[in-house]
């Protein structure tokens, strides 16, 4: 997560809205969170935020990279 944060700061992308994300929904239609895709340079990072915490991030439009990375429930996937 520190490497992602450093890359975002270097590329001045912390306040950029993140438009690539999907909701994680099972076959019964139950939400399990959201998966955010952050592209920094040539690298792609995937961060997941579990339910119900993802709702606060997306209810007012697109979240910024800073909001996602600094969210206490965010998890970086490899």
N, C-alpha and C positions, 0 to 999 in steps of 0.2 A: 504494500500500500504506500510505503514511503517513496518508492521509485516512481509510482504513478503520480503522486503529489508533486514530487520534484519536477517531473516532466511537464505537468500542467502549469506549474509556476514559470518554468523556463520558456514555454511556448505561449505564455499569457492567455491560457485557456480556462482559468478557474471560473470566470464569470460567463463563460459560453454556455448557452442552453443545450441540453442533451436531448436530441430528438429521436435517437434510435433506442427504443426500448420495447419490450414485450411484457404482457401480463402473464404470469404463470397460473394457468387454470387447468384443473384436472377434468377427467371425463364426466364427472357429475356437475361441473360448472362452478366448483368452489375455487375461489382465488387463494393462491398461496404466496403471492408477492409479485415482484417485478424484477426483470433482468435488464440492466442498462448496459449499453455498448458505448464505450468511450474510445475514440480514435485520437491518438497523439503521435504525430509523425507517421512512421511506418508501423507502429505497434497498435494492436487492438486489445483493449482491456474489457473484461466483463465483470460487472458488480451486481450482486443480488441484494435486494432489500425485502425481508419477509413481510407477510401480512400481519398485522394491519398497518405497519409503519410506512409502507409504500404509498398508501392513500394520501397521507399528508404531503408527500413530495409531488404528486401529480395532480392534485385537486385544483391548483391555481395555475395550470398551464405546465409548460415544460420546465423541469428543474435544471438548475445550473450544475456544472461539474462539482463546484464547491459544496453545494447542498448534498450531493450524493456521497462524495468522498468523506465529508466530515460527519455524515449521519452515523450515530453510534451503533446502528444495527446493520450497516452495510458490510458486505463480505466480498472480497476480491476472489474471483475464481481463476484457476490456472488452466 
